[in-house]
Amino acid sequence: MVAGYIQGRMLDSDIIQLVRAAIENDLQVPRVPKERVPKLKKVWKCGGAHDFLYGQRAGYYAGLAEGMMLDRHGRQLTEGESEEVFEALQPYLARLRRYFAHYRPAYTKK
């Protein structure tokens, strides 16, 4: 019974607020100059820097919530809580994609 209660537990509302605030802050930060992208691609061995950076940030937001849960309750997020974090990202997806599209290589017509 106790395990079922923990599984169905909702995230603390301030954790979701913190994740949203982190996203809003990230969207306000100036982008890294494109000249640094080749180094990023070499260090991380990734083909698409924009996809890598987008995925890295999504993982960062999940990790932020996970860290707060570990600190407060001494446990990892449940599957439902993890889904809540990704649901909190949904309203920001288009803006995050546009933000990281800055790092997409310029396409030239052949």
ChimeraX attribute file (.defattr): number of C-alpha atoms within 10 A of each C-alpha:
attribute: neighborCount
match mode: 1-to-1
recipient: residues
	/A:1	5
	/A:2	6
	/A:3	8
	/A:4	8
	/A:5	9
	/A:6	12
	/A:7	13
	/A:8	12
	/A:9	13
	/A:10	14
	/A:11	17
	/A:12	13
	/A:13	8
	/A:14	11
	/A:15	17
	/A:16	20
	/A:17	12
	/A:18	15
	/A:19	21
	/A:20	18
	/A:21	12
	/A:22	15
	/A:23	20
	/A:24	14
	/A:25	10
	/A:26	14
	/A:27	16
	/A:28	10
	/A:29	9
	/A:30	8
	/A:31	12
	/A:32	10
	/A:33	9
	/A:34	13
	/A:35	9
	/A:36	10
	/A:37	17
	/A:38	13
	/A:39	12
	/A:40	16
	/A:41	15
	/A:42	11
	/A:43	9
	/A:44	10
	/A:45	12
	/A:46	14
	/A:47	12
	/A:48	14
	/A:49	24
	/A:50	21
	/A:51	15
	/A:52	17
	/A:53	19
	/A:54	18
	/A:55	12
	/A:56	11
	/A:57	15
	/A:58	17
	/A:59	12
	/A:60	15
	/A:61	21
	/A:62	19
	/A:63	17
	/A:64	17
	/A:65	23
	/A:66	20
	/A:67	17
	/A:68	18
	/A:69	19
	/A:70	12
	/A:71	11
	/A:72	10
	/A:73	10
	/A:74	10
	/A:75	12
	/A:76	16
	/A:77	25
	/A:78	17
	/A:79	10
	/A:80	14
	/A:81	21
	/A:82	18
	/A:83	13
	/A:84	17
	/A:85	23
	/A:86	17
	/A:87	12
	/A:88	17
	/A:89	19
	/A:90	12
	/A:91	11
	/A:92	14
	/A:93	14
	/A:94	10
	/A:95	14
	/A:96	20
	/A:97	14
	/A:98	13
	/A:99	19
	/A:100	19
	/A:101	15
	/A:102	15
	/A:103	21
	/A:104	13
	/A:105	12
	/A:106	6
	/A:107	6
	/A:108	5
	/A:109	3
	/A:110	3
